[in-house]
Amino acid sequence: MPPNSRAQENHDEIFPGHVSTLAVTDPELIEIFDNFAFDEVLRPGSLDSRTRLTVQLASMIASQAVREYRVMLGAAITVGVTPVEIKEIVYQAVPYVGMAKVFDFSHTTNDVLKERGVELPLPLQSTTTPENRAEKGLAVQKEIIGNEVVDKLYSSSPKDQLHIQQYLSANCFGDHLSRTGIDLRTRELLTFSMLVSLGGCEPQVKGHVAANLRVGNDRVRLIDVLTQLLPFIGYRRTLNRLRIVDEVTAL
């Protein structure tokens, strides 16, 4: 049986004219998955298509799902996610996922954009210089995480690890999170999506649930994001991350 009419309609919205090869070789699997991911999962919550595809792309980078990322990248472009926004998702993944894991996604992104006639490189989005990245990064870090939390990270750090805290401020927040192209609220959703997809990041997930609340993403929105990631990251990670959302929002 093909996917139900609503799932097919939602699928065709982001994949116009596309027929999955798995629909030919594994029709039962595609019926189950499409009915779930393109109908059932879309019913609760209020994420628009652009936000949904944006957090899913971030999750797929963290999950190392490069082939699925390429497919969903085309869908993101179809619903209006801009080349600049796409690039910013990739760039932001570097401090959270690591360049070794982002490398292939950078090249895949470039390939897809070139196929779509996008001229590279895109306009620069950096707002810092080598001279002010540490200062500006610290300011962004405190805006997202909170003054007290950041001050405690510095004051409690062993002296031989203090340079790591300095890297977080200057590199993670100064070089990456201070960039334009994507607003701060969306960037925190991207960070949340990457961390929940990586696995083994419970302290960081907890910290960034709190950070999301600080920048205006409430419990409902975080649950919406997890719901849209569920078909791609599975139940174990989704349920574990929901528990963390529950813990933080109950405080």
C-alpha positions as MATLAB code, in Angstrom:
seq = 'MPPNSRAQENHDEIFPGHVSTLAVTDPELIEIFDNFAFDEVLRPGSLDSRTRLTVQLASMIASQAVREYRVMLGAAITVGVTPVEIKEIVYQAVPYVGMAKVFDFSHTTNDVLKERGVELPLPLQSTTTPENRAEKGLAVQKEIIGNEVVDKLYSSSPKDQLHIQQYLSANCFGDHLSRTGIDLRTRELLTFSMLVSLGGCEPQVKGHVAANLRVGNDRVRLIDVLTQLLPFIGYRRTLNRLRIVDEVTAL';
ca = [
       0.000    0.000    0.000;
       1.257    3.523   -0.729;
       1.387    6.128    2.050;
      -1.967    7.661    2.973;
      -3.187   10.719    1.086;
      -2.213   13.230    3.758;
       1.300   11.805    4.088;
       1.661   11.811    0.305;
       0.500   15.415    0.085;
       2.943   16.552    2.774;
       5.725   14.540    1.146;
       5.031   16.027   -2.272;
       5.112   19.547   -0.810;
       8.813   19.246   -0.040;
       9.732   16.593   -2.636;
       7.742   17.596   -5.720;
       7.846   14.859   -8.346;
      10.269   12.715   -6.351;
       9.804    8.945   -6.032;
      12.044    7.312   -3.438;
      14.043    4.324   -4.652;
      13.053    2.623   -1.396;
       9.413    3.038   -2.394;
      10.207    0.605   -5.202;
      12.405   -1.864   -3.315;
      10.885   -1.552    0.175;
       7.314   -0.299   -0.204;
       6.221   -1.530    3.230;
       9.011    0.381    4.960;
       8.228    3.585    3.067;
       4.510    3.244    3.795;
       5.220    2.936    7.528;
       7.834    5.688    7.610;
       6.016    8.201    5.414;
       2.711    7.750    7.235;
       4.559    8.406   10.479;
       7.041   11.145    9.486;
       4.865   13.020    6.995;
       1.473   12.693    8.652;
       1.297   11.478   12.246;
       4.345   13.369   13.525;
       3.240   16.588   11.809;
      -0.129   16.746   13.559;
       0.958   17.992   17.016;
       2.946   21.166   17.502;
       3.326   24.289   15.433;
       6.726   24.219   13.734;
       6.567   25.656   10.229;
       8.179   23.756    7.365;
      11.289   25.953    7.275;
      12.018   25.504   10.977;
      11.272   21.795   10.808;
      13.700   21.227    7.929;
      16.308   23.458    9.556;
      16.462   21.479   12.815;
      16.326   18.193   10.910;
      19.350   19.199    8.829;
      21.264   20.057   12.012;
      20.287   16.700   13.493;
      21.399   14.798   10.400;
      24.847   16.388   10.517;
      25.217   15.277   14.133;
      23.910   11.824   13.195;
      26.375   11.556   10.282;
      23.485   10.826    7.905;
      25.086   12.412    4.853;
      22.897   10.737    2.213;
      19.682   11.608    4.029;
      21.057   15.114    4.605;
      21.504   15.589    0.871;
      17.902   14.542    0.225;
      16.508   16.760    2.970;
      18.712   19.655    1.873;
      16.805   19.717   -1.395;
      13.550   19.751    0.574;
      14.798   22.642    2.725;
      15.604   24.687   -0.369;
      12.161   23.883   -1.767;
      10.398   25.334    1.305;
      12.515   28.486    1.300;
      15.506   27.876    3.570;
      18.108   30.196    2.054;
      21.654   29.282    1.004;
      23.011   31.555    3.756;
      20.876   29.809    6.379;
      21.970   26.400    5.094;
      25.625   27.384    5.274;
      25.148   28.718    8.789;
      23.716   25.376    9.916;
      26.850   23.670    8.609;
      29.217   26.247   10.108;
      27.516   26.072   13.500;
      27.909   22.307   13.533;
      31.700   22.620   13.609;
      32.099   23.584   17.303;
      29.427   21.148   18.474;
      30.039   18.138   16.222;
      33.659   18.644   15.152;
      35.187   19.441   11.789;
      36.037   15.803   11.111;
      32.321   14.998   11.066;
      31.239   18.202    9.312;
      33.764   18.015    6.460;
      31.686   15.783    4.170;
      28.527   17.797    4.856;
      30.294   20.998    3.827;
      31.231   19.481    0.487;
      27.770   17.959    0.021;
      26.203   21.351    0.732;
      28.466   23.022   -1.807;
      27.615   20.386   -4.406;
      23.867   20.821   -3.947;
      24.054   24.620   -3.991;
      26.158   24.592   -7.152;
      23.654   22.223   -8.777;
      20.985   24.807   -7.947;
      22.996   27.577   -9.606;
      24.134   29.269   -6.378;
      27.417   31.142   -6.749;
      29.979   30.441   -4.054;
      31.337   31.759   -1.772;
      28.288   33.386   -0.229;
      28.353   36.834    1.417;
      30.392   36.850    4.622;
      28.432   36.582    7.886;
      31.168   37.025   10.491;
      30.760   39.883   12.975;
      34.069   39.510   14.814;
      37.752   40.066   14.179;
      40.795   38.285   15.611;
      41.138   41.220   17.977;
      37.586   41.265   19.415;
      36.344   37.674   19.026;
      37.034   36.803   22.663;
      35.251   39.880   24.007;
      32.268   39.601   21.676;
      32.089   35.856   22.127;
      31.984   36.174   25.896;
      29.138   38.684   25.586;
      27.127   36.326   23.352;
      27.898   33.390   25.646;
      26.566   35.311   28.641;
      23.485   36.379   26.689;
      22.675   32.785   25.844;
      23.782   30.935   28.958;
      23.653   33.627   31.643;
      26.251   35.701   33.480;
      26.300   33.559   36.623;
      26.694   30.288   34.739;
      29.550   31.577   32.583;
      31.316   33.177   35.556;
      31.048   29.886   37.430;
      32.503   27.973   34.465;
      35.552   30.231   34.591;
      35.927   30.356   38.366;
      35.547   26.584   38.832;
      37.827   25.579   35.989;
      41.150   23.973   36.947;
      44.009   26.245   35.910;
      45.334   23.719   33.412;
      41.915   23.666   31.694;
      41.169   27.372   31.689;
      42.219   27.632   28.049;
      39.253   25.397   27.115;
      36.839   27.903   28.661;
      38.591   30.652   26.739;
      38.212   28.652   23.529;
      34.497   28.251   24.226;
      34.073   32.004   24.507;
      36.264   33.072   21.598;
      35.826   30.206   19.174;
      32.436   28.607   19.816;
      30.574   31.798   20.648;
      32.835   34.434   19.069;
      33.649   32.757   15.774;
      30.380   30.875   15.304;
      27.404   31.885   17.442;
      27.914   35.617   16.866;
      27.501   35.273   13.111;
      24.605   36.762   11.191;
      22.387   34.797    8.812;
      20.376   33.033   11.519;
      18.843   34.645   14.602;
      19.910   33.641   18.104;
      16.687   31.801   18.992;
      17.026   29.583   15.931;
      20.702   29.012   16.615;
      19.862   27.651   20.059;
      17.323   25.283   18.490;
      20.082   24.117   16.137;
      22.443   23.519   19.046;
      19.727   21.614   20.911;
      19.005   19.503   17.813;
      22.662   18.606   17.363;
      23.252   17.723   20.995;
      20.152   15.544   21.349;
      21.188   13.691   18.180;
      24.801   13.085   19.179;
      24.089   10.962   22.244;
      26.123   10.985   25.448;
      25.703   14.739   25.878;
      23.285   14.866   28.779;
      25.025   17.694   30.706;
      25.245   19.791   27.537;
      21.652   19.020   26.574;
      20.542   20.116   30.040;
      22.532   23.326   29.746;
      21.107   24.147   26.354;
      17.533   23.392   27.372;
      18.058   26.150   29.926;
      19.736   28.319   27.279;
      16.788   27.854   24.934;
      14.442   28.994   27.672;
      16.626   32.072   28.197;
      16.435   33.136   24.527;
      12.701   32.554   24.219;
      12.212   28.942   23.116;
       9.771   27.456   25.613;
       9.064   23.863   26.669;
       6.389   23.501   23.981;
       8.823   24.472   21.230;
      11.512   22.095   22.459;
       9.026   19.231   22.534;
       7.932   20.216   19.023;
      11.547   19.955   17.859;
      12.053   16.556   19.482;
       8.830   15.334   17.902;
      10.083   16.276   14.436;
      13.463   14.638   15.081;
      11.960   11.405   16.418;
      11.604    9.613   13.058;
      15.285   10.258   12.347;
      16.969    9.769   15.750;
      14.721    7.072   17.202;
      12.906    6.616   20.497;
      15.854    6.017   22.832;
      17.435    9.411   22.294;
      14.086   11.171   22.039;
      12.773    9.754   25.335;
      16.053   10.425   27.142;
      16.027   14.047   25.946;
      12.372   14.519   26.862;
      13.284   13.512   30.401;
      15.898   16.279   30.483;
      13.369   18.804   29.161;
      11.001   17.709   31.911;
      13.705   18.092   34.576;
      14.780   21.568   33.496;
      11.324   23.003   32.883;
      10.088   21.663   36.220;
      12.688   23.709   38.127;
];
